[in-house]
Amino acid sequence: MRDLDGKGLIKNDFILLSAGVVTNMAMKPLLNIHREIMKADKGVVMTLLHRKMKSTHRSKPKNQSTAIVVNSNTHKIIAFDAKPTGKKLNIPLDGLQGEMDIYMDSVDTGIAVCSTSVPPLFSDNFDFTCMNDFIRGIIINEEILGNSIYLHRLVSGYACRVVDFDTFQGVCCDILQRWTYPVAPDMPFGSNPNENLYNMHKNFVYKAANVKTAAGSEIGKSVMIGTNTAISKGVKINASVLGNNCKISPDVTITESHIGNNVTIGMGCSFSRCILTDGTIWDDSAPQIGKLIMNGEVHPIQPPIEGAEDTDSEQGTDFDEIDDDASDEEPGVCGLQDVDFNTFSSEVMESLSRGFRQNVATENLVLEINSSKFAYNMTFKEVTIGISKAVLNIPLKIHPEFYEEFTPRIQWEKMKEVIIKLKTLLAHYITTSESQMDMIQALEEYANDNIHFRPMLMKALHLLYDEDILPEEAILRWHMSPSLYEAGGELRVMVKQLIDWLETPDSDSDE
């Protein structure tokens, strides 16, 4: 995707198909669905095509159990977890609006309709290593970038993606049982007009020309046999595919296996869930289960590694036990002490401190902060808190003896210089009423923990108001709310002069 962006080849909306996709669907209707969504939401970057599938379905990846929360009316994705733990899933608080649908039976078909902004997003975010990273990053970062992703669930047609042997075997059986029609062995398919066609028989058995099956052989359900293949007596075949020019000796058992072209199998051999590559000659009667036999060598067919695609699953909202008092603990996020948040805050501090000293462009600082955000899976609230405190700490980092070295007036001048210089960055992240309250609470907590900053709190709030980062409504709402901190009452008294001024009618014109 980054290579496509570098070469500038994408000029319009496009359909992205992952490797291993099998489908009989027309693609244009999917493109039209995406474009209809774009008319209502200009920020949509992708529409995912998913399919409802039971956990026991033969074509479902054994290690995939995606949980998705969408808006019931628009089908915009609110929360996404490619590896949910138990009954819990993180749902952003700003997503808890209106009705939602929660899908635990949704499987990615490997098909997505993308806007032209997708390649640049991959290029700008080097920590997007797979599609799940991209989806999670867009959803978490929606308030910052204004991008969104929608879900379309398959209503008719067939689409499935082969990701391991289990899905390969399941899709093959789907094809043989004609779920993918007109993609079927007895239908002309491909660009070679001379390609062998198969004749369909009872129980979805397909035979090409010159297939010889001896009396006493048993051909079960969902079997495909290539041209010039000879089946001896006593052979039992079920849910398997045999290539061309194969010789199967007596009393061989083949179950859920795939035999290549020009394969010779000796008497009494047994295969279950195996793959024999072209030209294999095998006469070992020991049962082979879950093996890849290639050039006479035997290799195990590796099962999917649990959690290999995504190891970042988290504990979150319990669908069975939603605590009515959970909202009482929400402001406590400002006091987070876990390792990831502290590490994230340190990286943000380093980025902003260097950006202030070296005049780094705002867009570059945003890229660095977003990279840290995705690396530590921070929420938008945590990003706001980390940035707010980092800005206040920059003068102390530059001047280790800040409070001892400078008078209160000089202290504020240096603090003001930092805020003014980074106001564009702050305005980039402080865009909603929630983020405005998060920032003020972060300032309150910082003042609670740093007694020397308390006289500067009112000046900081006033400056942020003057720079259009914090609106009057947010400051007044914070002042009226109860405090969680020991010095909260004292701090509200210290900013009373600013509150009185904001509450005075036409305060802007009187300034």
C-alpha positions as CSV (number, residue, x, y, z in Angstrom):
1,M,0.0,0.0,0.0
2,R,2.9,2.4,0.8
3,D,4.5,1.5,-2.5
4,L,1.2,2.3,-4.4
5,D,1.1,5.7,-2.6
6,G,4.7,6.4,-3.4
7,K,4.1,5.7,-7.1
8,G,0.8,7.7,-7.1
9,L,-1.1,5.0,-8.9
10,I,-4.4,5.3,-7.0
11,K,-6.5,8.1,-8.5
12,N,-10.0,7.0,-7.4
13,D,-11.9,4.8,-5.0
14,F,-10.8,1.2,-5.2
15,I,-11.6,-2.3,-4.0
16,L,-8.9,-4.0,-1.9
17,L,-8.9,-7.8,-2.1
18,S,-6.6,-9.7,0.3
19,A,-4.7,-12.8,-0.9
20,G,-6.8,-15.9,-0.9
21,V,-10.2,-14.3,-1.4
22,V,-12.8,-16.5,-3.2
23,T,-16.1,-14.8,-4.2
24,N,-18.8,-14.9,-6.8
25,M,-20.0,-11.3,-6.1
26,A,-20.1,-8.4,-8.5
27,M,-17.8,-5.7,-7.2
28,K,-19.5,-2.6,-8.7
29,P,-22.5,-2.7,-6.2
30,L,-20.0,-2.7,-3.3
31,L,-18.4,0.4,-4.8
32,N,-21.8,2.1,-5.1
33,I,-22.6,1.3,-1.4
34,H,-19.3,2.9,-0.3
35,R,-20.0,6.0,-2.4
36,E,-23.5,6.4,-1.0
37,I,-21.9,6.4,2.5
38,M,-19.5,9.0,1.3
39,K,-22.4,11.3,0.5
40,A,-23.4,11.3,4.2
41,D,-19.9,11.1,5.7
42,K,-17.1,12.8,3.9
43,G,-14.6,11.3,6.4
44,V,-15.2,7.7,5.5
45,V,-12.0,6.0,4.3
46,M,-13.1,2.4,4.1
47,T,-16.2,0.1,4.0
48,L,-15.4,-3.4,5.2
49,L,-17.3,-6.4,3.8
50,H,-18.0,-9.0,6.5
51,R,-20.0,-12.2,6.5
52,K,-22.1,-13.7,9.3
53,M,-20.6,-17.1,10.2
54,K,-21.2,-19.5,13.1
55,S,-18.2,-20.5,15.2
56,T,-18.6,-24.1,14.0
57,H,-18.7,-23.2,10.3
58,R,-16.1,-25.2,8.3
59,S,-14.8,-22.1,6.5
60,K,-14.3,-19.9,9.6
61,P,-10.7,-19.4,10.8
62,K,-10.3,-21.2,14.1
63,N,-8.3,-18.3,15.7
64,Q,-10.6,-15.5,14.4
65,S,-13.5,-14.2,16.6
66,T,-13.8,-10.6,15.7
67,A,-16.1,-8.4,17.8
68,I,-17.5,-5.3,16.2
69,V,-19.8,-2.5,17.5
70,V,-21.6,-0.4,14.9
71,N,-24.2,2.4,14.9
72,S,-27.5,0.7,14.2
73,N,-28.6,3.3,11.7
74,T,-25.5,4.1,9.8
75,H,-23.4,1.0,10.4
76,K,-20.4,3.1,11.2
77,I,-17.9,1.1,13.3
78,I,-17.7,2.4,16.9
79,A,-15.4,-0.3,18.3
80,F,-13.4,-3.1,16.8
81,D,-11.5,-6.0,18.5
82,A,-9.9,-8.7,16.3
83,K,-9.2,-10.8,19.4
84,P,-11.9,-10.2,22.1
85,T,-11.3,-11.6,25.5
86,G,-14.3,-13.3,27.0
87,K,-17.3,-11.1,27.1
88,K,-15.5,-7.7,27.2
89,L,-14.9,-5.1,24.6
90,N,-13.6,-1.5,24.8
91,I,-16.2,1.0,23.6
92,P,-15.3,4.7,23.5
93,L,-17.7,6.8,25.7
94,D,-18.4,9.1,22.9
95,G,-19.6,6.1,20.9
96,L,-22.3,5.4,23.4
97,Q,-24.9,7.4,21.6
98,G,-28.1,6.1,20.1
99,E,-28.7,2.4,19.3
100,M,-25.8,0.0,18.6
101,D,-25.4,-3.4,17.1
102,I,-22.8,-5.8,18.6
103,Y,-21.6,-8.5,16.2
104,M,-19.7,-11.5,17.6
105,D,-20.3,-13.6,14.5
106,S,-18.8,-11.4,11.9
107,V,-15.9,-12.7,9.7
108,D,-13.7,-10.6,7.5
109,T,-14.1,-11.7,3.8
110,G,-10.9,-10.0,2.8
111,I,-12.7,-7.4,0.7
112,A,-12.8,-3.7,1.5
113,V,-13.8,-0.7,-0.5
114,C,-11.3,2.1,0.0
115,S,-11.2,5.8,-0.6
116,T,-8.1,7.5,-2.1
117,S,-7.0,8.5,1.4
118,V,-6.1,5.0,2.5
119,P,-2.6,4.7,0.8
120,P,-1.5,8.0,2.3
121,L,-2.7,7.0,5.7
122,F,-0.6,3.8,5.5
123,S,2.4,5.9,4.5
124,D,1.9,8.5,7.3
125,N,1.5,5.8,10.0
126,F,4.4,3.4,9.7
127,D,3.1,1.4,12.7
128,F,0.2,0.2,10.6
129,T,1.6,-3.3,9.8
130,C,-1.7,-5.1,8.9
131,M,-5.3,-4.3,8.2
132,N,-6.3,-4.8,11.9
133,D,-3.7,-2.1,12.9
134,F,-5.2,0.2,10.3
135,I,-8.8,-0.3,11.4
136,R,-8.0,0.0,15.1
137,G,-5.9,3.1,14.4
138,I,-8.6,4.9,12.4
139,I,-11.3,4.2,15.0
140,I,-9.2,5.2,18.0
141,N,-7.9,8.3,16.2
142,E,-11.3,9.3,14.7
143,E,-11.6,12.5,16.7
144,I,-8.1,13.7,15.7
145,L,-8.2,12.9,12.0
146,G,-11.9,12.9,11.3
147,N,-11.8,9.6,9.5
148,S,-14.2,6.7,9.9
149,I,-14.8,3.1,8.8
150,Y,-18.2,1.5,8.0
151,L,-19.3,-2.1,8.0
152,H,-21.4,-3.9,5.3
153,R,-22.6,-7.4,6.1
154,L,-23.0,-9.8,3.3
155,V,-26.7,-10.4,2.5
156,S,-26.4,-12.5,-0.7
157,G,-23.6,-14.0,-2.7
158,Y,-20.4,-15.8,-1.4
159,A,-17.2,-14.3,-0.2
160,C,-14.6,-16.0,2.0
161,R,-10.8,-15.7,2.5
162,V,-8.4,-18.6,2.8
163,V,-5.9,-18.0,5.6
164,D,-4.9,-21.6,6.7
165,F,-5.6,-25.2,5.9
166,D,-8.9,-25.3,7.7
167,T,-10.3,-22.4,5.7
168,F,-8.7,-23.9,2.5
169,Q,-10.5,-27.2,3.1
170,G,-13.8,-25.4,4.0
171,V,-13.7,-23.2,0.9
172,C,-13.0,-26.2,-1.3
173,C,-16.1,-27.9,0.1
174,D,-18.1,-24.8,-0.4
175,I,-17.0,-24.7,-4.1
176,L,-17.8,-28.4,-4.6
177,Q,-21.2,-27.9,-3.0
178,R,-21.9,-25.0,-5.3
179,W,-22.2,-22.2,-2.7
180,T,-19.9,-20.2,-5.0
181,Y,-21.9,-20.8,-8.2
182,P,-21.1,-20.0,-11.0
183,V,-17.6,-20.6,-9.7
184,A,-17.9,-24.4,-9.9
185,P,-15.8,-27.3,-11.4
186,D,-18.3,-28.0,-14.1
187,M,-18.5,-24.3,-15.3
188,P,-16.1,-22.7,-17.8
189,F,-13.8,-20.6,-15.6
190,G,-10.5,-19.0,-16.3
191,S,-8.8,-17.8,-19.5
192,N,-7.9,-21.2,-20.9
193,P,-10.7,-22.4,-23.3
194,N,-9.1,-25.9,-23.4
195,E,-9.1,-26.4,-19.7
196,N,-10.7,-29.7,-18.6
197,L,-14.3,-29.4,-17.5
198,Y,-15.8,-31.8,-14.9
199,N,-19.1,-33.6,-14.9
200,M,-21.1,-33.5,-11.7
201,H,-22.5,-36.6,-10.2
202,K,-24.6,-37.4,-7.1
203,N,-23.4,-36.1,-3.8
204,F,-21.3,-33.3,-5.4
205,V,-18.8,-35.7,-7.0
206,Y,-17.0,-34.2,-10.0
207,K,-15.1,-36.3,-12.5
208,A,-13.0,-35.2,-15.5
209,A,-12.5,-37.2,-18.7
210,N,-11.1,-40.8,-18.5
211,V,-11.5,-41.3,-14.8
212,K,-11.4,-45.0,-13.9
213,T,-13.0,-46.1,-10.7
214,A,-12.9,-49.9,-9.9
215,A,-15.8,-51.8,-8.5
216,G,-15.7,-51.8,-4.8
217,S,-14.3,-48.3,-4.4
218,E,-16.3,-45.8,-2.4
219,I,-16.5,-42.2,-3.5
220,G,-18.1,-40.2,-0.8
221,K,-19.5,-36.6,-0.7
222,S,-17.7,-33.5,-2.1
223,V,-15.0,-35.1,-4.2
224,M,-13.3,-33.9,-7.3
225,I,-11.2,-36.3,-9.5
226,G,-8.9,-35.1,-12.3
227,T,-8.5,-36.5,-15.8
228,N,-6.8,-39.9,-16.4
229,T,-6.9,-40.8,-12.7
230,A,-7.3,-44.4,-11.8
231,I,-9.0,-45.5,-8.5
232,S,-8.5,-49.1,-7.5
233,K,-10.9,-51.4,-5.5
234,G,-11.3,-50.8,-1.8
235,V,-10.4,-47.2,-2.0
236,K,-12.4,-44.7,0.1
237,I,-12.4,-41.0,-0.7
238,N,-14.3,-38.3,1.1
239,A,-14.3,-34.5,0.9
240,S,-11.0,-34.5,-1.1
241,V,-9.6,-33.3,-4.4
242,L,-7.4,-35.5,-6.6
243,G,-5.4,-34.1,-9.5
244,N,-4.7,-35.4,-13.0
245,N,-2.9,-38.7,-13.9
246,C,-3.0,-40.1,-10.3
247,K,-2.7,-43.8,-9.5
248,I,-4.5,-44.9,-6.3
249,S,-3.7,-48.4,-5.2
250,P,-6.2,-50.7,-3.4
251,D,-7.4,-50.1,0.1
252,V,-6.3,-46.5,0.3
253,T,-8.3,-44.1,2.5
254,I,-8.3,-40.3,1.6
255,T,-10.2,-38.0,3.8
256,E,-10.3,-34.1,3.6
257,S,-7.0,-34.2,1.7
258,H,-5.6,-32.7,-1.5
259,I,-3.7,-34.8,-3.9
260,G,-1.7,-33.1,-6.7
261,N,-1.1,-34.2,-10.3
262,N,0.9,-37.3,-11.2
263,V,0.8,-38.7,-7.7
264,T,1.2,-42.5,-7.1
265,I,-0.1,-43.9,-3.7
266,G,0.8,-47.5,-2.6
267,M,-1.6,-50.1,-1.2
268,G,-3.2,-49.6,2.2
269,C,-2.0,-46.0,2.7
270,S,-4.2,-43.6,4.7
271,F,-4.4,-39.8,4.6
272,S,-6.5,-37.4,6.6
273,R,-6.2,-33.6,6.3
274,C,-3.0,-34.0,4.2
275,I,-1.6,-32.3,1.1
276,L,0.5,-34.3,-1.4
277,T,2.3,-32.1,-4.0
278,D,2.7,-32.9,-7.7
279,G,4.8,-36.0,-8.6
280,T,4.7,-37.5,-5.1
281,I,5.2,-41.3,-4.9
282,W,4.1,-42.7,-1.5
283,D,3.9,-46.3,-0.3
284,D,4.2,-46.0,3.5
285,S,1.1,-47.6,5.0
286,A,1.4,-45.7,8.3
287,P,-1.6,-43.3,8.7
288,Q,-0.7,-39.7,7.8
289,I,-2.7,-37.0,9.6
290,G,-2.2,-33.3,9.1
291,K,0.9,-33.6,6.9
292,L,2.4,-31.9,3.9
293,I,4.2,-34.4,1.8
294,M,6.5,-32.8,-0.7
295,N,9.3,-34.5,-2.7
296,G,9.2,-37.5,-0.4
297,E,9.6,-35.3,2.7
298,V,7.0,-35.1,5.4
299,H,6.2,-31.8,7.1
300,P,3.5,-31.0,9.6
301,I,0.7,-28.6,8.5
302,Q,1.1,-25.9,11.0
303,P,-2.1,-25.0,12.8
304,P,-2.9,-21.3,13.1
305,I,-0.9,-19.7,15.9
306,E,-3.4,-18.4,18.5
307,G,-3.3,-14.6,18.5
308,A,-0.6,-14.4,15.9
309,E,-2.4,-11.6,14.0
310,D,-3.2,-9.5,16.9
311,T,-2.0,-9.7,20.5
312,D,-3.3,-6.4,21.7
313,S,-6.7,-7.5,23.0
314,E,-7.8,-5.7,26.0
315,Q,-10.3,-6.0,28.9
316,G,-13.1,-3.5,28.5
317,T,-16.9,-3.1,28.9
318,D,-18.5,-6.2,30.3
319,F,-21.8,-6.8,28.4
320,D,-23.3,-8.7,31.2
321,E,-22.1,-6.5,34.1
322,I,-22.2,-2.8,33.3
323,D,-21.5,-0.9,36.5
324,D,-23.9,2.0,37.0
325,D,-21.3,3.8,39.1
326,A,-18.6,3.5,36.4
327,S,-19.1,7.1,35.4
328,D,-18.1,8.2,39.0
329,E,-14.6,6.9,38.3
330,E,-14.1,8.4,34.9
331,P,-12.3,11.6,35.9
332,G,-9.8,9.4,37.7
333,V,-8.1,8.6,34.4
334,C,-6.2,11.9,35.0
335,G,-4.3,10.0,37.7
336,L,-3.4,7.0,35.7
337,Q,-0.1,5.4,36.8
338,D,0.1,2.3,34.7
339,V,3.4,1.7,32.8
340,D,2.0,2.2,29.3
341,F,0.6,5.6,30.1
342,N,3.8,6.7,31.9
343,T,5.9,5.5,28.9
344,F,3.6,7.3,26.5
345,S,3.8,10.5,28.5
346,S,7.6,10.4,28.6
347,E,7.7,10.0,24.8
348,V,5.3,12.9,24.3
349,M,7.4,15.0,26.7
350,E,10.5,14.3,24.7
351,S,8.8,15.0,21.4
352,L,7.3,18.3,22.5
353,S,10.4,19.5,24.3
354,R,12.5,18.9,21.2
355,G,9.8,20.4,19.0
356,F,9.8,23.6,21.2
357,R,13.6,23.9,21.1
358,Q,14.1,23.0,17.4
359,N,10.9,24.6,16.0
360,V,9.7,21.2,14.6
361,A,6.6,21.6,12.4
362,T,3.3,20.8,14.0
363,E,2.4,18.1,11.5
364,N,5.6,16.2,12.4
365,L,4.9,16.5,16.1
366,V,1.4,15.1,15.5
367,L,2.8,12.2,13.6
368,E,5.2,11.4,16.4
369,I,2.5,11.7,19.1
370,N,0.1,9.5,17.0
371,S,2.8,6.9,16.6
372,S,3.3,6.7,20.4
373,K,-0.5,6.7,20.8
374,F,-0.9,3.6,18.6
375,A,2.2,1.9,20.0
376,Y,0.8,2.0,23.6
377,N,-2.9,1.8,22.6
378,M,-3.8,5.1,24.4
379,T,-7.3,6.5,24.4
380,F,-8.0,10.0,23.1
381,K,-8.5,11.1,26.8
382,E,-5.1,9.8,27.7
383,V,-3.5,11.6,24.8
384,T,-5.1,14.9,25.8
385,I,-3.9,14.4,29.4
386,G,-0.4,13.5,28.3
387,I,0.0,16.4,26.0
388,S,-1.5,18.9,28.5
389,K,0.9,17.9,31.2
390,A,3.9,17.7,28.8
391,V,3.4,21.3,27.8
392,L,3.4,22.5,31.4
393,N,6.6,20.5,32.1
394,I,8.6,21.8,29.2
395,P,9.9,24.9,31.1
396,L,11.0,22.6,33.9
397,K,12.8,20.3,31.6
398,I,14.7,23.2,29.9
399,H,15.4,24.8,33.3
400,P,15.9,22.2,36.0
401,E,15.9,24.8,38.7
402,F,12.9,26.6,37.2
403,Y,11.1,27.6,40.4
404,E,14.3,28.4,42.3
405,E,16.0,30.3,39.5
406,F,13.2,32.6,38.3
407,T,10.7,35.0,39.9
408,P,7.0,34.2,39.6
409,R,6.7,36.8,36.8
410,I,9.5,35.2,34.8
411,Q,8.1,31.8,35.5
412,W,4.8,32.7,33.9
413,E,6.5,34.4,30.9
414,K,8.4,31.2,30.1
415,M,5.3,29.1,30.6
416,K,3.3,31.5,28.4
417,E,6.0,31.2,25.7
418,V,5.6,27.5,25.5
419,I,1.8,27.6,25.4
420,I,1.8,30.2,22.6
421,K,4.4,28.3,20.6
422,L,2.5,25.0,20.8
423,K,-1.0,26.4,20.6
424,T,-1.5,25.0,17.0
425,L,-0.7,21.5,18.3
426,L,-3.1,21.9,21.3
427,A,-5.8,23.2,18.9
428,H,-5.3,20.1,16.8
429,Y,-6.1,17.7,19.7
430,I,-8.5,19.8,21.8
431,T,-11.5,19.8,19.5
432,T,-14.5,18.5,21.4
433,S,-16.2,19.3,24.7
434,E,-14.9,16.1,26.2
435,S,-11.3,16.9,25.3
436,Q,-11.7,20.4,26.6
437,M,-12.8,19.1,30.0
438,D,-10.0,16.5,29.9
439,M,-7.5,19.3,29.4
440,I,-8.8,21.4,32.3
441,Q,-8.9,18.4,34.6
442,A,-5.3,17.7,33.7
443,L,-4.4,21.3,34.5
444,E,-6.2,21.0,37.8
445,E,-4.4,17.7,38.7
446,Y,-1.1,19.3,37.7
447,A,-1.7,22.3,40.0
448,N,-2.8,19.9,42.8
449,D,0.5,18.1,42.6
450,N,2.7,21.2,41.9
451,I,2.1,23.9,44.5
452,H,4.3,26.4,42.6
453,F,2.1,26.2,39.5
454,R,-1.1,27.0,41.4
455,P,-0.7,30.8,41.1
456,M,-0.3,30.3,37.3
457,L,-3.5,28.2,36.8
458,M,-5.8,31.2,36.3
459,K,-3.4,32.8,33.9
460,A,-3.0,29.5,32.0
461,L,-6.8,29.1,31.7
462,H,-7.2,32.8,30.6
463,L,-4.5,32.4,28.0
464,L,-6.0,29.2,26.6
465,Y,-9.3,31.0,26.4
466,D,-7.8,34.0,24.6
467,E,-6.1,31.6,22.1
468,D,-9.5,29.9,21.4
469,I,-8.4,26.5,22.7
470,L,-10.7,26.4,25.8
471,P,-14.2,28.0,25.4
472,E,-15.9,29.9,28.1
473,E,-18.5,27.2,28.6
474,A,-15.9,24.5,29.4
475,I,-14.2,26.7,32.0
476,L,-17.4,27.5,33.7
477,R,-18.6,23.9,33.6
478,W,-15.4,22.8,35.2
479,H,-15.6,25.5,37.9
480,M,-19.1,24.3,38.9
481,S,-18.2,20.6,39.0
482,P,-17.1,18.9,42.1
483,S,-13.3,18.4,42.4
484,L,-11.6,15.0,43.0
485,Y,-8.4,16.6,44.3
486,E,-7.3,17.8,47.8
487,A,-6.6,21.3,46.6
488,G,-9.6,21.4,44.3
489,G,-11.6,23.9,46.5
490,E,-8.5,26.2,46.9
491,L,-7.9,26.2,43.1
492,R,-11.5,27.2,42.3
493,V,-11.1,30.1,44.7
494,M,-7.9,31.1,43.1
495,V,-9.5,31.3,39.6
496,K,-12.6,33.1,40.9
497,Q,-11.6,36.4,39.4
498,L,-11.5,34.8,35.9
499,I,-14.8,33.1,36.5
500,D,-16.5,36.4,37.5
501,W,-15.1,38.1,34.4
502,L,-16.3,35.3,32.1
503,E,-19.8,35.5,33.7
504,T,-20.0,39.2,33.1
505,P,-22.1,40.0,30.0
506,D,-20.2,41.2,26.9
507,S,-16.9,40.3,28.6
508,D,-15.2,40.1,25.2
509,S,-16.1,43.7,24.3
510,D,-15.1,44.9,27.8
511,E,-11.6,43.4,27.6
